[in-house]
Amino acid sequence: MERDLVHEPERAALGKVIDRAGDRVGYEDSETDDVHGGRITYPGGLGMKVEFVRDVEAAVGSSGVITEPEQLRTYECDGLTGHRVVPGLVALPASTAEVQAVVRLCARDGVPFVARGAGTGLSGGALPIAEGIVVSLARMDRILDVDLEGARVTVQPGVTNLAVTEAVAAHGFFYAPDPSSQQVCTIGGNVAENSGGAHCLKHGFTVNHVLEAEVVLPDGELVRLRAGDPGPDLLGAFVGSEGTLGIATEIVVRVLQRPEAVRTLLAGFDSTDQAGTAVSGVIAARILPAAIEMMDRLTIEAAEAAVHPGYPDVAAVLIVELDGLAPQVEDDLGAVQSICLDSGAVEIRAAADDAERALLWLGRRSAFAAMGRVSHDYYVQDGVVPRTRLPEVLRRIAELEREHGLRVGNVFHAGDGNLHPLVLYDAREEGQAERAETLAVAILDACMDAGGSLTGEHGIGVDKACAMPSMFGPDDLAAMSRLRRGFDPAGLANPGKVFPTPRLCGEVPGPYRAHPLERAGLAERL
Ligand SMILES: Cc1cc2nc3c(=O)[nH]c(=O)nc-3n(C[C@H](O)[C@H](O)[C@H](O)COP(=O)(O)OP(=O)(O)OC[C@H]3O[C@@H](n4cnc5c(N)ncnc54)[C@H](O)[C@@H]3O)c2cc1C
């Protein structure tokens, strides 16, 4: 997960300053918090109005407000650590009413706000705004209701993904979307990112499991969006909106009954091409596994070094999990084994028991973190390709590796064509970080050229906002922008994310200049 594209020179200790009029609190270097050569700059140095800070404190209590520079700094980035901005203020509301009060104050004073769950996002969605406030949902971490008859669980947004399954597991239920970060990431963050996971191939993404969301809109109004509401699917629009339409303060999710049988298979191949062929073969045979995951040699080696899952010494492994009624699962297991053998598998192993199955998954789930064993830094790319084009795109990634002189590990949700190339580099070496970024962009271009998509599950955030026009036409972007304005006319909810805006897209900082898309009336500056 570690990505530090630019080495930030150690800054002198921050000093709190009050401006001459005595009505704003700021920090001496708030103008220079941007470490990205102008890509994410906001008019720093303004600080927060003293009155605003006092009112937020009154709303959430003094223990619910962070103003000290060293503490603010812990919120400066999410999992995309190459982008850092120290926020003006952090509020930790403990209830919906407190979130509402904070958001109302933001609306009153025109202060932008960024909702934050666990900060594990990989696209910079929770990146703060220098003159804005971070609204952390960490204190809203209670499971409010478990309704087994209705198969519904009601949670506050700061509840972790895994906690939902833990709350119902003893009764034979589980919560299907299972990001690898599930031990720490929050349901609020999952909703905002429409997060996926290994088992989303069969069971669907977060959007398929959210039944209701209570949302504080950017003007402070409280609304409840339901899956069955007549009219436009506002809940569907909210899921995946990356914190740009409001803050979810309560979420009702659907839980599923544990399948009668689960079988997990490991297949080893001499090439990723063969493994990719097996993936297409399984789907073509009309078998829908719960999960099909692929890891290449580099990630296999890293996982072996870190958690010793006992993977074979091959160029690629597939982990295929089948679930459902026992006879069907056994039939499918036999069919998948045959398809893997026909595609060139050199080793096939079905987990004999739960312990063996857990070990196979441990290797896969630890793969990102395990990369720390083989590389000082790495960047996680997230792109989607049509399944049938997987072998070709993997070949292109190998070519790009050679062209750019950097290693790329591949570990991904092969069943739905969602690639996660891990671009390895060493930020201590001059120029490597920049080369890694160029390579990551080239990989995304390869996905798009193959008819794929910009992101499978990590979102757009700040990371890919500039790439949006490569996937969406002007009319699409304009329609999305109008939807956003419908929820947030003042543009206070997580501005600078998702949509391409001039400074995000590499223009030099300085006086505001309209982006060509804006001049053409196709995008708005929020
Ligand atoms: C090791 C690792 C593995 C990962 N594996 C996966 C994976 O398998 N699948 C996957 O999809 N992702 C994965 N991720 C990415 C990340 O965990 C998910 O995007 C997750 O949903 C983020 O949740 P969070 O609580 O950390 O949210 P944050 O990072 O805090 O926020 C993410 C976005 O949600 C918004 N937000 C947060 N809470 C709310 C709220 N209550 N209301 C409105 N907006 C809100 C924020 O403003 C931001 O835009 C992984 C990350 C890591 C570090």
The ligand as a MOL file (V3000), in Angstrom:
LIG
                    3D

  0  0  0     0  0            999 V3000
M  V30 BEGIN CTAB
M  V30 COUNTS 53 58 0 0 0
M  V30 BEGIN ATOM
M  V30 1 C -4.4750 -3.2960 1.7720 0
M  V30 2 C -5.7070 -2.7590 1.0980 0
M  V30 3 C -6.5330 -3.6230 0.4200 0
M  V30 4 C -7.6830 -3.1450 -0.2040 0
M  V30 5 N -8.4970 -4.0280 -0.8540 0
M  V30 6 C -9.6190 -3.5830 -1.4320 0
M  V30 7 C -10.4940 -4.5080 -2.1010 0
M  V30 8 O -10.2580 -5.7090 -2.1390 0
M  V30 9 N -11.6100 -4.0070 -2.6690 0
M  V30 10 C -11.9080 -2.6680 -2.6230 0
M  V30 11 O -12.9410 -2.2820 -3.1650 0
M  V30 12 N -11.1050 -1.7810 -2.0180 0
M  V30 13 C -9.9800 -2.1960 -1.4090 0
M  V30 14 N -9.1630 -1.3010 -0.7750 0
M  V30 15 C -9.4900 0.1410 -0.7880 0
M  V30 16 C -10.2840 0.6420 0.4440 0
M  V30 17 O -10.1020 -0.2070 1.5690 0
M  V30 18 C -11.7670 0.7830 0.1270 0
M  V30 19 O -11.9500 1.7920 -0.8510 0
M  V30 20 C -12.6380 1.1240 1.3460 0
M  V30 21 O -13.9960 1.1060 1.0050 0
M  V30 22 C -12.3260 2.4810 1.9610 0
M  V30 23 O -12.9710 2.5360 3.2270 0
M  V30 24 P -12.4770 3.5520 4.3420 0
M  V30 25 O -13.3600 3.4150 5.5130 0
M  V30 26 O -11.0430 3.3710 4.5900 0
M  V30 27 O -12.7820 4.9320 3.6170 0
M  V30 28 P -11.8630 6.2620 3.4100 0
M  V30 29 O -10.5980 5.8550 2.7620 0
M  V30 30 O -11.7660 6.9260 4.7370 0
M  V30 31 O -12.7720 7.0680 2.4660 0
M  V30 32 C -13.0230 6.6300 1.1450 0
M  V30 33 C -14.0250 7.5780 0.4850 0
M  V30 34 O -15.2700 7.4580 1.1350 0
M  V30 35 C -15.7360 8.7200 1.5930 0
M  V30 36 N -16.4620 8.4360 2.8330 0
M  V30 37 C -16.0060 7.7830 3.9170 0
M  V30 38 N -16.9840 7.6490 4.8210 0
M  V30 39 C -18.0840 8.2380 4.2900 0
M  V30 40 C -19.4080 8.4300 4.7400 0
M  V30 41 N -19.8270 7.9860 5.9200 0
M  V30 42 N -20.2750 9.0800 3.9350 0
M  V30 43 C -19.8840 9.5420 2.7220 0
M  V30 44 N -18.6410 9.3860 2.2490 0
M  V30 45 C -17.7490 8.7370 3.0250 0
M  V30 46 C -14.4870 9.5590 1.7330 0
M  V30 47 O -14.7680 10.9380 1.6040 0
M  V30 48 C -13.6500 9.0430 0.5690 0
M  V30 49 O -14.0440 9.6770 -0.6240 0
M  V30 50 C -7.9930 -1.7470 -0.1570 0
M  V30 51 C -7.1600 -0.8820 0.5410 0
M  V30 52 C -6.0330 -1.3730 1.1610 0
M  V30 53 C -5.1690 -0.4070 1.9050 0
M  V30 END ATOM
M  V30 BEGIN BOND
M  V30 1 1 1 2
M  V30 2 1 2 3
M  V30 3 2 2 52
M  V30 4 2 3 4
M  V30 5 1 4 5
M  V30 6 1 4 50
M  V30 7 2 5 6
M  V30 8 1 6 7
M  V30 9 1 6 13
M  V30 10 2 7 8
M  V30 11 1 7 9
M  V30 12 1 9 10
M  V30 13 2 10 11
M  V30 14 1 10 12
M  V30 15 2 12 13
M  V30 16 1 13 14
M  V30 17 1 14 15
M  V30 18 1 14 50
M  V30 19 1 15 16
M  V30 20 1 16 17
M  V30 21 1 16 18
M  V30 22 1 18 19
M  V30 23 1 18 20
M  V30 24 1 20 21
M  V30 25 1 20 22
M  V30 26 1 22 23
M  V30 27 1 23 24
M  V30 28 2 24 25
M  V30 29 1 24 26
M  V30 30 1 24 27
M  V30 31 1 27 28
M  V30 32 2 28 29
M  V30 33 1 28 30
M  V30 34 1 28 31
M  V30 35 1 31 32
M  V30 36 1 32 33
M  V30 37 1 33 34
M  V30 38 1 33 48
M  V30 39 1 34 35
M  V30 40 1 35 36
M  V30 41 1 35 46
M  V30 42 1 36 37
M  V30 43 1 36 45
M  V30 44 2 37 38
M  V30 45 1 38 39
M  V30 46 1 39 40
M  V30 47 2 39 45
M  V30 48 1 40 41
M  V30 49 2 40 42
M  V30 50 1 42 43
M  V30 51 2 43 44
M  V30 52 1 44 45
M  V30 53 1 46 47
M  V30 54 1 46 48
M  V30 55 1 48 49
M  V30 56 2 50 51
M  V30 57 1 51 52
M  V30 58 1 52 53
M  V30 END BOND
M  V30 END CTAB
M  END
